Amino acid sequence: MHDDQLYFIVRPSGTLVALDEEESRHLLTVMRGRKGERLCLTDGQGGFYDAELAEASKRQAFVRILSTRFLPPPPGQLHLAIALPKHIDRFEWFLEKATELGVSRITPLLCQRSQRTTLRLDRMQKIVIAALKQSLRAWMPQLELPKPIAEVVQSAAEPLRAIAWCGQGPRQPVQLWLQPRTDTLVLIGPEGDFTPDEVALAQAHGFVALSLGSARLRTETAGVLLAAAYQLLSQD
C-alpha cells in the first residue's frame, strides 16, 4: 500500500468500482499494482475510501471498497472569478496551485479586455484532479465554464465580495479585508486590468475595491496570492 498515493473515482454507488482508463493505467502500469493490494481513493467531494485491487485486465482495474470516511467541506468557501490569461499554460498553473491551496470554486471570467475566451474544460478538469491527488485533499474546486463578468457580479451570493484592481481610487488592503472561514468571492481581471465600467458595476453590487499590494502582478499570480492568504488565515 502506498500511503502517499491517492487515486480518483466518481463517488461509488456500490462496493466494486471500475477505475477509469487513466487511473487504471497509472495503477497497473506505472505503480505495478497487484491483486489484493490496498489502495486509497478520493471522490473530490469529501469522500476518502480504503480499498483493495480486486480484478485487473490490461486496461481496466476494479477495486473493492473496504471502508469509507467523509470529511465536511471547509467552514468557509473561497470563490475566485479569474480572467483567462492569454497563454493557457499560465491558467493551468493557476488551477494546479489553487487546488493545492483549497480554493472551493473557480469561474473563468470574461472581461472587456480578455485576450482569451475559451478553454478545454476536460483538460482543465484533469489538471484539477491531478493536483487534488498530489495534495491529498478530499475536496476539489468546482470548475465552471467561462462567464461574463456581469453575470458573475449580478448573481453573487457570497457575503464578502471584492474586485482586485490596479486603479487609483480608494482600495482596501487584502490583508485587512480578508476574513477567516467566511464565504468570499474575489474578481481578478485580465492583463489589461478591469475597465472603469466593470469596476463601477461590481461596486454597485456590493463589491469592495481591493489592493493586492504595490507590485503589478500577473493574473495567475494574483489568484495564487489570494488563495494562499485565505488558506493561511483560515487555518486553525
C-alpha positions in Angstrom: 0.0 0.0 0.0 1.4 3.4 -1.0 0.2 5.8 1.7 1.2 8.8 -0.3 -0.6 7.7 -3.5 -4.2 8.7 -4.0 -6.5 7.6 -6.8 -9.6 9.4 -8.1 -13.0 7.8 -8.5 -16.5 9.2 -9.1 -18.5 8.7 -5.9 -19.3 5.0 -5.9 -22.8 3.5 -5.5 -21.6 0.0 -4.7 -18.5 -1.8 -3.2 -17.0 -2.9 -6.6 -15.9 0.0 -8.6 -14.1 0.3 -12.0 -11.3 2.9 -12.2 -11.3 4.9 -15.4 -8.8 4.3 -18.1 -6.2 6.8 -17.0 -6.4 5.8 -13.3 -6.3 2.1 -14.3 -3.2 2.7 -16.4 -1.4 4.5 -13.6 -2.2 1.9 -11.1 -1.4 -1.2 -13.2 1.4 0.1 -15.4 3.2 2.9 -13.5 2.6 1.6 -9.9 2.6 -2.1 -10.9 -0.4 -2.8 -8.8 -1.2 -6.4 -7.9 -4.5 -8.1 -7.0 -5.2 -7.7 -3.3 -3.1 -4.5 -2.9 -4.5 -1.9 -0.6 -5.4 1.5 -2.0 -6.6 4.9 -1.0 -9.1 6.8 -3.2 -11.0 10.0 -3.1 -14.0 11.3 -5.0 -13.1 15.0 -4.6 -16.4 15.6 -2.7 -15.2 14.9 0.8 -15.0 11.1 0.5 -11.9 9.0 1.3 -12.0 5.3 0.6 -9.9 2.4 1.7 -10.0 -0.2 -1.0 -8.2 -3.2 -2.5 -7.4 -4.1 -6.1 -10.0 -6.8 -6.8 -9.6 -7.5 -10.5 -7.3 -6.3 -13.3 -7.0 -6.7 -17.0 -4.5 -5.0 -19.3 -6.5 -1.7 -19.4 -9.1 -1.9 -16.6 -8.8 -2.1 -12.8 -11.6 -2.9 -10.4 -11.3 -2.0 -6.8 -13.4 -3.2 -3.8 -14.3 -0.5 -1.3 -13.5 -1.7 2.3 -14.3 1.4 4.3 -15.4 5.0 3.8 -15.0 8.2 5.6 -16.3 11.6 4.7 -14.8 15.0 5.6 -17.1 18.0 5.9 -16.5 20.9 3.5 -14.3 23.8 4.7 -16.2 26.2 7.0 -15.6 29.0 4.5 -15.6 28.8 0.7 -13.2 30.9 -1.4 -14.6 31.6 -4.9 -12.2 33.1 -7.4 -13.6 34.5 -10.6 -10.4 35.0 -12.7 -9.9 36.2 -16.2 -8.2 33.8 -18.6 -4.6 34.7 -19.3 -3.5 34.9 -22.9 -1.3 31.9 -22.5 -3.3 28.9 -21.3 -0.4 27.3 -19.6 -0.5 30.1 -17.0 -4.1 29.3 -16.3 -3.2 25.6 -16.0 -0.5 26.5 -13.4 -3.0 28.6 -11.5 -5.6 25.7 -11.4 -2.9 23.4 -10.0 -1.9 25.8 -7.2 -5.5 26.8 -6.4 -6.5 23.2 -6.0 -3.5 22.6 -3.7 -4.5 25.6 -1.7 -8.1 24.6 -1.2 -10.0 27.0 -3.4 -13.6 25.9 -3.4 -14.9 27.4 -6.7 -13.2 28.7 -9.9 -15.0 30.7 -12.5 -13.1 31.8 -15.7 -14.1 35.4 -16.1 -14.9 37.0 -19.5 -14.0 40.8 -19.4 -13.9 43.6 -21.9 -10.1 43.3 -22.1 -9.9 39.5 -22.1 -7.5 38.1 -24.6 -8.8 34.5 -24.3 -12.4 33.5 -24.1 -12.4 29.7 -24.4 -10.7 26.7 -22.7 -10.9 22.9 -22.8 -12.8 22.1 -19.7 -12.0 18.4 -19.9 -8.2 19.1 -19.9 -8.6 21.6 -17.1 -10.6 19.1 -15.0 -7.7 16.5 -15.4 -5.3 19.1 -14.1 -7.5 19.7 -11.1 -7.8 16.0 -10.4 -4.0 15.5 -10.6 -3.5 18.4 -8.2 -6.1 17.0 -5.8 -4.4 13.7 -5.6 -0.9 15.2 -5.3 -2.1 17.4 -2.3 -4.1 14.5 -0.7 -7.2 16.7 -0.4 -10.7 15.5 0.0 -12.4 18.4 -1.8 -11.6 19.7 -5.2 -12.7 23.0 -6.7 -15.9 23.4 -8.6 -14.6 24.4 -12.1 -17.1 26.3 -14.2 -17.4 27.3 -17.8 -16.3 30.9 -18.7 -18.9 33.5 -17.7 -19.2 37.3 -18.5 -18.3 39.5 -15.6 -21.8 41.0 -15.5 -23.3 37.5 -14.9 -20.9 36.7 -12.1 -21.4 40.1 -10.4 -25.2 40.1 -10.6 -25.6 36.5 -9.3 -23.0 36.8 -6.5 -24.3 35.5 -3.2 -21.2 35.4 -1.0 -21.3 37.8 2.0 -17.7 39.0 1.3 -17.1 40.3 -2.3 -14.2 42.2 -3.8 -12.8 43.2 -7.1 -9.0 43.3 -7.2 -7.7 46.1 -9.5 -4.8 48.4 -10.0 -6.7 51.7 -10.2 -6.1 55.0 -8.4 -9.3 55.1 -6.4 -9.8 54.1 -2.7 -8.9 50.4 -2.2 -8.8 48.2 0.9 -5.6 46.2 1.5 -6.2 42.5 1.1 -4.6 41.6 4.5 -7.1 43.9 6.3 -10.1 42.9 4.3 -10.0 39.1 4.2 -11.9 37.3 7.0 -11.2 33.6 8.0 -13.8 30.9 7.4 -16.2 33.3 5.6 -17.7 32.6 2.1 -15.7 35.0 -0.1 -15.8 35.9 -3.8 -12.9 37.9 -5.5 -12.8 39.0 -9.1 -9.4 39.0 -10.7 -9.0 40.8 -14.1 -7.0 40.2 -17.3 -3.6 41.5 -18.2 -5.0 45.0 -19.1 -7.0 45.1 -15.8 -10.7 45.8 -15.4 -12.3 48.8 -17.2 -13.7 51.6 -15.1 -17.2 50.5 -16.2 -16.6 46.9 -14.9 -15.3 48.3 -11.6 -18.3 50.5 -11.2 -20.7 47.6 -12.0 -19.0 45.5 -9.3 -19.1 48.2 -6.7 -22.8 48.8 -7.5 -23.4 45.2 -6.5 -21.6 45.4 -3.2 -18.1 44.5 -4.2 -15.2 46.2 -2.4 -12.2 47.6 -4.4 -9.2 45.5 -3.2 -5.5 46.2 -3.3 -3.0 43.3 -3.6 0.0 45.5 -2.9 2.2 47.9 -4.8 3.7 45.3 -7.2 1.9 44.7 -10.5 1.0 41.0 -10.5 0.2 38.7 -13.4 -3.4 37.4 -13.3 -2.5 33.9 -12.2 -0.1 35.2 -9.5 -2.8 37.4 -8.1 -5.1 34.3 -7.9 -2.5 32.3 -6.0 -1.7 35.2 -3.6 -5.4 35.3 -2.7 -5.7 31.6 -2.3 -2.6 31.4 -0.1 -3.7 34.3 2.1 -7.1 32.9 2.6 -5.7 29.4 3.4 -3.3 30.8 6.0 -5.9 33.0 7.6 -8.4 30.2 7.9 -6.1 27.6 9.4 -6.9 26.5 13.0 
